[in-house]
Amino acid sequence: MKLKRLLFLIAGCVCLGIGCVGIVLPILPTVPFFLVTAFCFANSSQKLHDWFLSTKLYKKHLQSYVEKRGMTLKTKISIITTVTLLMAFGSFMMARKGIWIPCIILAVIWVCHLIYFIFRVKTVKDDSEIYRRNQKAELKK
């Protein structure tokens, strides 16, 4: 049982680091790594999970998605653009070598990704307004 918690802890720390790098590098998506971080910390340490949920990183990038199952239009476009560029690069490199089956698989995954983010993830108003409201509510406590 302790090994499982340790593996979740390590995975959570790695995903947190990659997610933080993704804030400044447009090629890395931040939100998925922070979602994995929250999941891993919840399964490894309640203290770390509570800490992560109280950080500005979580509140800025994930809180609206987790609470309302929605993202801002800017966040959705950023995620879709990043995934599209990465998958297009991968497909291009494989197509140059004549490897077509993985290209088809990537195309199907890409279409499913677009359908999910366009039709299933609700678009909410600006995160900064939600963040400011949450900050005011916490100050009142």
WORA-V327009 format. One record per backbone hydrogen bond with DSSP energy under -0.5 kcal/mol. NH is the residue of the N-H (numbers start at 1). CO is the residue of the C=O. Records with the same first field share a line. If there is no record, write none. Layout:
NH=CO, CO
This chain:
5=1
6=2
7=3
8=4
9=5
10=6
11=7
12=8
13=9
14=10
15=11
16=12
17=13
18=14
19=15
20=16
21=17
22=18
23=19, 20
24=20, 21
25=21
26=24
28=25
29=27
33=29
34=30
35=31
36=32
37=33
38=34
39=35
40=36
41=37
42=38
43=39
44=40, 41
45=41
49=41, 45
50=46
51=47
52=48
53=49
54=50, 51
55=52
59=55
60=56
61=57
62=58
63=58
66=62
67=63
68=64
69=65
70=64
71=122
73=124
76=72
77=73
78=74
79=75
80=76
81=77
82=78
83=79
84=80
85=81
86=82
87=83
88=84
89=85
90=86
91=87
92=88
93=89
94=90
95=91
96=92
97=93, 94
98=95
99=94
100=98
104=100
105=101
106=102
107=103
108=104
109=105
110=106
111=107
112=108
113=109
114=110
115=111
116=112
117=113
118=114
119=115
120=115, 116
121=116
122=69, 120
124=71, 122
129=126
130=126
131=127
132=128
133=129
134=130
135=131
136=132
137=133
138=134
139=135
140=136
141=137
